[in-house]
Amino acid sequence: MQTIFIVGAGTMGSGIAQVAAQSGFSVRLYDISTQQLERARATISANLDRLVKKEKLTAADKDATLARIATATQLDGVASADLVIEAASENEALKLELFAKLDALAKPEAILASNTSSISITKIAAATKNPARVIGMHFFNPVPVMALIELIRGLQTSDETYQKAEAIAKALGKTPVAVKNSPGFVVNRLLCPMINEAIFALQEGLASAEGIDEAMKLGCNHPIGPLALADLIGLDVELAVMQVLYEGFKDPKFRPAPLLVEMVEAGRLGRKTGEGFYRYDR
Ligand SMILES: NC(=O)c1ccc[n+]([C@@H]2O[C@H](COP(=O)([O-])OP(=O)(O)OC[C@H]3O[C@@H](n4cnc5c(N)ncnc54)[C@H](O)[C@@H]3O)[C@@H](O)[C@H]2O)c1
């Protein structure tokens, strides 16, 4: 495995590109937007500069890492890739269309992975002619910092594909955890209902936002309270995950808190809009 083709140069795609290049892989980062590609390169360069400043990376290593990342606005480079990681926008129709194209362009032994947070890997695999080579590689944000990759097997994913993906996850310096294809996988299945319950607690006046967060930090040793975390993740993203869980399991225990829905309606999405459960200077 030497060449990784990454589809989508947003938050996740740029982070995956950085980690892959730092781990010695040759990376081709593709996006339909040249602006996003330029932004990704600038972000990666700034991240590497910080590592140089902290003496965790030499200036020569930084240059070598950046030199391993080529950007592209065409899909044709897929043919030379050993692994494709799709990190384009979270849109099912888009991903199904992309995987049909990637499957037609990639060499037969290449693996096709999706970083989707919520779309069924089985469904994505079914959009290809060779579904056994499709797998979920779910990275966490920020990718250079977070150690986990959930490795999600669709019904069709072969053992060989899983083993290859597991080896790559380790080569990227990450810790893979095997997860079945199911709404929210493991982390979002547990984390998002906890945040949702914190919003119910706030709505019921059980405690103030600061009180709820302080209680979970001091009582459970969480590094950040659930409401501050919701602001960080984005309330729209939290709501979308709860809707995926609610629809996926048809179980009322996953119903989104009405206050969460209302906050999203008001455009109070957290840090990215300057206001969520807390206010932020922008
Ligand atoms: N942000 C997170 O915390 C997080 C965590 C884990 C997984 N994910 C998943 O990763 C994926 C990407 O999320 P993100 O937060 O990086 O989104 P983002 O909006 O930051 O980036 C998405 C990128 O995809 C590009 N794009 C759209 N259509 C494309 C196409 N047809 N071909 C190539 N590129 C295309 C956009 O131009 C954009 O640059 C989603 O599936 C999301 O669910 C996100």
The ligand as a MOL file (V3000), in Angstrom:
LIG
                    3D

  0  0  0     0  0            999 V3000
M  V30 BEGIN CTAB
M  V30 COUNTS 44 48 0 0 0
M  V30 BEGIN ATOM
M  V30 1 N -16.6560 16.8100 10.5930 0
M  V30 2 C -16.6130 15.7600 11.3970 0
M  V30 3 O -16.4710 15.8800 12.6280 0
M  V30 4 C -16.7100 14.3640 10.8290 0
M  V30 5 C -16.2570 13.2870 11.6070 0
M  V30 6 C -16.2870 12.0060 11.0570 0
M  V30 7 C -16.7830 11.8060 9.7760 0
M  V30 8 N -17.2560 12.8780 9.0440 0 CHG=1
M  V30 9 C -17.7420 12.6050 7.6750 0
M  V30 10 O -16.7130 12.9680 6.7540 0
M  V30 11 C -17.2890 13.4270 5.5340 0
M  V30 12 C -16.7720 14.8280 5.2350 0
M  V30 13 O -17.1230 15.6800 6.3000 0
M  V30 14 P -16.4100 17.0980 6.5110 0
M  V30 15 O -16.7950 17.5570 7.8690 0
M  V30 16 O -14.9710 17.0090 6.1240 0 CHG=-1
M  V30 17 O -17.2050 17.9810 5.4240 0
M  V30 18 P -16.7420 19.3360 4.7120 0
M  V30 19 O -17.9950 20.0210 4.3190 0
M  V30 20 O -15.7290 20.0530 5.5350 0
M  V30 21 O -15.9840 18.8020 3.3890 0
M  V30 22 C -16.6350 18.1360 2.3560 0
M  V30 23 C -15.8510 18.3750 1.0660 0
M  V30 24 O -16.3960 17.5530 0.0300 0
M  V30 25 C -16.3050 18.2810 -1.1600 0
M  V30 26 N -17.1730 17.6740 -2.1580 0
M  V30 27 C -18.5110 17.8030 -2.3210 0
M  V30 28 N -18.9060 17.0660 -3.3840 0
M  V30 29 C -17.8090 16.4600 -3.8850 0
M  V30 30 C -17.5740 15.5810 -4.9820 0
M  V30 31 N -18.5580 15.1840 -5.7780 0
M  V30 32 N -16.3260 15.1650 -5.1920 0
M  V30 33 C -15.3110 15.5650 -4.4000 0
M  V30 34 N -15.4680 16.3890 -3.3570 0
M  V30 35 C -16.7030 16.8350 -3.1030 0
M  V30 36 C -16.6550 19.7020 -0.7690 0
M  V30 37 O -16.1820 20.6340 -1.7550 0
M  V30 38 C -15.9150 19.8300 0.5640 0
M  V30 39 O -14.5990 20.3060 0.3750 0
M  V30 40 C -18.8010 13.3200 5.7210 0
M  V30 41 O -19.2420 12.0940 5.2070 0
M  V30 42 C -18.9680 13.3760 7.2340 0
M  V30 43 O -20.1370 12.7330 7.6740 0
M  V30 44 C -17.2130 14.1460 9.5380 0
M  V30 END ATOM
M  V30 BEGIN BOND
M  V30 1 1 1 2
M  V30 2 2 2 3
M  V30 3 1 2 4
M  V30 4 1 4 5
M  V30 5 2 4 44
M  V30 6 2 5 6
M  V30 7 1 6 7
M  V30 8 2 7 8
M  V30 9 1 8 9
M  V30 10 1 8 44
M  V30 11 1 9 10
M  V30 12 1 9 42
M  V30 13 1 10 11
M  V30 14 1 11 12
M  V30 15 1 11 40
M  V30 16 1 12 13
M  V30 17 1 13 14
M  V30 18 2 14 15
M  V30 19 1 14 16
M  V30 20 1 14 17
M  V30 21 1 17 18
M  V30 22 2 18 19
M  V30 23 1 18 20
M  V30 24 1 18 21
M  V30 25 1 21 22
M  V30 26 1 22 23
M  V30 27 1 23 24
M  V30 28 1 23 38
M  V30 29 1 24 25
M  V30 30 1 25 26
M  V30 31 1 25 36
M  V30 32 1 26 27
M  V30 33 1 26 35
M  V30 34 2 27 28
M  V30 35 1 28 29
M  V30 36 1 29 30
M  V30 37 2 29 35
M  V30 38 1 30 31
M  V30 39 2 30 32
M  V30 40 1 32 33
M  V30 41 2 33 34
M  V30 42 1 34 35
M  V30 43 1 36 37
M  V30 44 1 36 38
M  V30 45 1 38 39
M  V30 46 1 40 41
M  V30 47 1 40 42
M  V30 48 1 42 43
M  V30 END BOND
M  V30 END CTAB
M  END
